[in-house]
Amino acid sequence: MSSRSVAVLGATGSIGRATIDVLERLGSEWRVAAISGHRRLDTLAELARRTSARQVVLSDASAGGDWSECEWPAGVEFSRGPEALVQAATAAEVDTVVAAIVGRAGVESTLAALQAGKRVALANKETLVCAGPVVAELLGKSPTERLAGPAERLAGPASGGRLLPVDSEHSAIFQCLAAGPDNPRRLILTASGGPFRQWSLEQMQAATVAEALEHPTWRMGKKITIDSATMMNKALELIEARWLFGCPAESLEVVVHPQSIIHSMVEFADGSVVAQLSPPDMRLPIQYALTYPQRLPCPSPPLERGKPWELTLEPVDQERFPAIPLGFEVAAKGGTAGAVVNAANEAAVDLFLSGQIRFTDIVPACRAALEHHTFEERPSLSRLLELDRWARAEVGRWSCRA
Ligand SMILES: NC(=O)c1ccc[n+]([C@@H]2O[C@H](COP(=O)([O-])OP(=O)(O)OC[C@H]3O[C@@H](n4cnc5c(N)ncnc54)[C@H](OP(=O)(O)O)[C@@H]3O)[C@@H](O)[C@H]2O)c1
């Protein structure tokens, strides 16, 4: 393999650190050229020493901490602010960008990387949820009402940029599609069900932040952990799948699989269902996105086969988890709907984490924002970002009602 040079945006987070782990084990053909963190300067300095990255970005220009107080490797170039993220994502020496920033903040750098023709390993699902119409146009593939083979769908002839999914469900679907790219009938996303899978609505109304952060199978950043508890994460993944695979919302399905071993499935025209199984460890889908189409030994542990397995599938209770019907609706609508719901959700999760709204207010706040916005089918990026700001302000009012 020819040598590869990687920018890890959001390197200090859960996916970012797992990526560094994978890259360290892939060997000397793989070089970390750039890393970013938002506020955690100490962690960034530790990762800079570990990886010998030349370019180091602290994306929050106003974050405290003196860069000179940390120990940096020789020759490092340090920059601050969101523009520096875009520079790292588009640098000539970088061929691969791991988009691992959380939330809408990851959109511009991911789009810039695609525009610059980079191979993008996409963890930042918000890029597709918020800016799906823009990405579809950029990659030269309008969202057709059919499913197509992954290699065709994901390659972007217009720009040369290429998206490879890191989200475990989308990586699983991407892998399953190899079994019959032309005739998939349904894409079946699995969901762990989160910590409240068996809770009543009344119990969920009183859920605390600590309870919502106790995910039964995955260790992740705070925001996605709350999204797993509301099942908004699955709603965002439905929207992500619609744009990534160019499929109609009716071809998507969600089933609850509490063991988090089956990461997703594809049902083909002949009725066969192909699934991808592995332990819940993000290093596998991260590595697959980096090395695709090659499969190489991976640090994630193998599945334990020496004892009886229990793999269960359950339907989603859409009354207790109203995020799921909301996700289907937004995936079907497209246009501005994803940007509004994504921003509303980010704002509502922040309000919940700071104790200003109840857990069960999060999804209704998102629905209210969706219903109060003026829908547009073919928005520009600036319009999507404007609606992002509008939806956050709308949700801000919910804290006054709680
Ligand atoms: N964790 C998982 O298992 C998992 C699985 C599938 C998909 N994903 C997706 O991967 C993305 C990252 O998730 P995560 O769990 O790794 O999140 P995380 O642990 O919270 O890490 C987020 C990263 O983004 C940086 N960041 C935070 N706010 C930022 C801003 N405004 N501008 C630029 N950078 C910012 C953080 O920097 P600081 O550390 O300095 O704050 C950190 O590097 C999300 O889109 C998530 O949905 C995650």
The ligand as an SDF file (V2000), in Angstrom:
LIG
                    3D

 48 52  0  0  0  0  0  0  0  0999 V2000
  -18.4810    7.7640   20.1410 N   0  0  0  0  0  0  0  0  0  0  0  0
  -18.9790    6.8430   19.3310 C   0  0  0  0  0  0  0  0  0  0  0  0
  -18.9250    5.6390   19.6270 O   0  0  0  0  0  0  0  0  0  0  0  0
  -19.6170    7.2430   18.0300 C   0  0  0  0  0  0  0  0  0  0  0  0
  -20.1810    6.2590   17.2110 C   0  0  0  0  0  0  0  0  0  0  0  0
  -20.7050    6.6210   15.9740 C   0  0  0  0  0  0  0  0  0  0  0  0
  -20.7100    7.9570   15.5580 C   0  0  0  0  0  0  0  0  0  0  0  0
  -20.1920    8.8980   16.3970 N   0  0  0  0  0  0  0  0  0  0  0  0
  -20.2100   10.3100   15.9470 C   0  0  0  0  0  0  0  0  0  0  0  0
  -18.8550   10.7770   15.9650 O   0  0  0  0  0  0  0  0  0  0  0  0
  -18.8340   12.1690   16.2830 C   0  0  0  0  0  0  0  0  0  0  0  0
  -17.9170   12.3560   17.5020 C   0  0  0  0  0  0  0  0  0  0  0  0
  -18.5070   11.6850   18.6190 O   0  0  0  0  0  0  0  0  0  0  0  0
  -17.6880   11.4270   19.9510 P   0  0  0  0  0  0  0  0  0  0  0  0
  -18.5320   10.5190   20.7660 O   0  0  0  0  0  0  0  0  0  0  0  0
  -16.2940   11.0460   19.6080 O   0  0  0  0  0  0  0  0  0  0  0  0
  -17.7090   12.8890   20.6090 O   0  0  0  0  0  0  0  0  0  0  0  0
  -16.7820   13.4570   21.8020 P   0  0  0  0  0  0  0  0  0  0  0  0
  -16.1390   12.3510   22.5420 O   0  0  0  0  0  0  0  0  0  0  0  0
  -17.6340   14.4250   22.5370 O   0  0  0  0  0  0  0  0  0  0  0  0
  -15.6280   14.2520   21.0000 O   0  0  0  0  0  0  0  0  0  0  0  0
  -15.9510   15.3560   20.2120 C   0  0  0  0  0  0  0  0  0  0  0  0
  -14.7250   15.9470   19.5490 C   0  0  0  0  0  0  0  0  0  0  0  0
  -15.1320   17.1520   18.8770 O   0  0  0  0  0  0  0  0  0  0  0  0
  -14.4330   18.2840   19.4460 C   0  0  0  0  0  0  0  0  0  0  0  0
  -15.3770   19.3990   19.4970 N   0  0  0  0  0  0  0  0  0  0  0  0
  -16.3750   19.6230   20.4080 C   0  0  0  0  0  0  0  0  0  0  0  0
  -17.0430   20.7620   20.0950 N   0  0  0  0  0  0  0  0  0  0  0  0
  -16.4370   21.2590   18.9880 C   0  0  0  0  0  0  0  0  0  0  0  0
  -16.6440   22.4420   18.2150 C   0  0  0  0  0  0  0  0  0  0  0  0
  -17.6100   23.3220   18.5030 N   0  0  0  0  0  0  0  0  0  0  0  0
  -15.8270   22.6620   17.1520 N   0  0  0  0  0  0  0  0  0  0  0  0
  -14.8350   21.7750   16.8270 C   0  0  0  0  0  0  0  0  0  0  0  0
  -14.5730   20.6510   17.5440 N   0  0  0  0  0  0  0  0  0  0  0  0
  -15.3820   20.3920   18.6060 C   0  0  0  0  0  0  0  0  0  0  0  0
  -13.9950   17.8260   20.8350 C   0  0  0  0  0  0  0  0  0  0  0  0
  -12.8960   18.5890   21.3240 O   0  0  0  0  0  0  0  0  0  0  0  0
  -12.6080   18.6930   22.9400 P   0  0  0  0  0  0  0  0  0  0  0  0
  -12.2530   17.3050   23.3590 O   0  0  0  0  0  0  0  0  0  0  0  0
  -11.4570   19.6300   23.0560 O   0  0  0  0  0  0  0  0  0  0  0  0
  -13.8830   19.1980   23.5410 O   0  0  0  0  0  0  0  0  0  0  0  0
  -13.6220   16.3620   20.5370 C   0  0  0  0  0  0  0  0  0  0  0  0
  -12.3870   16.3180   19.8860 O   0  0  0  0  0  0  0  0  0  0  0  0
  -20.2920   12.5710   16.5340 C   0  0  0  0  0  0  0  0  0  0  0  0
  -20.8190   13.1190   15.3640 O   0  0  0  0  0  0  0  0  0  0  0  0
  -20.9880   11.2490   16.8510 C   0  0  0  0  0  0  0  0  0  0  0  0
  -22.3560   11.2610   16.5100 O   0  0  0  0  0  0  0  0  0  0  0  0
  -19.6530    8.5800   17.6030 C   0  0  0  0  0  0  0  0  0  0  0  0
  1  2  1  0
  2  3  2  0
  2  4  1  0
  4  5  1  0
  4 48  2  0
  5  6  2  0
  6  7  1  0
  7  8  2  0
  8  9  1  0
  8 48  1  0
  9 10  1  0
  9 46  1  0
 10 11  1  0
 11 12  1  0
 11 44  1  0
 12 13  1  0
 13 14  1  0
 14 15  2  0
 14 16  1  0
 14 17  1  0
 17 18  1  0
 18 19  2  0
 18 20  1  0
 18 21  1  0
 21 22  1  0
 22 23  1  0
 23 24  1  0
 23 42  1  0
 24 25  1  0
 25 26  1  0
 25 36  1  0
 26 27  1  0
 26 35  1  0
 27 28  2  0
 28 29  1  0
 29 30  1  0
 29 35  2  0
 30 31  1  0
 30 32  2  0
 32 33  1  0
 33 34  2  0
 34 35  1  0
 36 37  1  0
 36 42  1  0
 37 38  1  0
 38 39  2  0
 38 40  1  0
 38 41  1  0
 42 43  1  0
 44 45  1  0
 44 46  1  0
 46 47  1  0
M  CHG  2   8   1  16  -1
M  END
$$$$
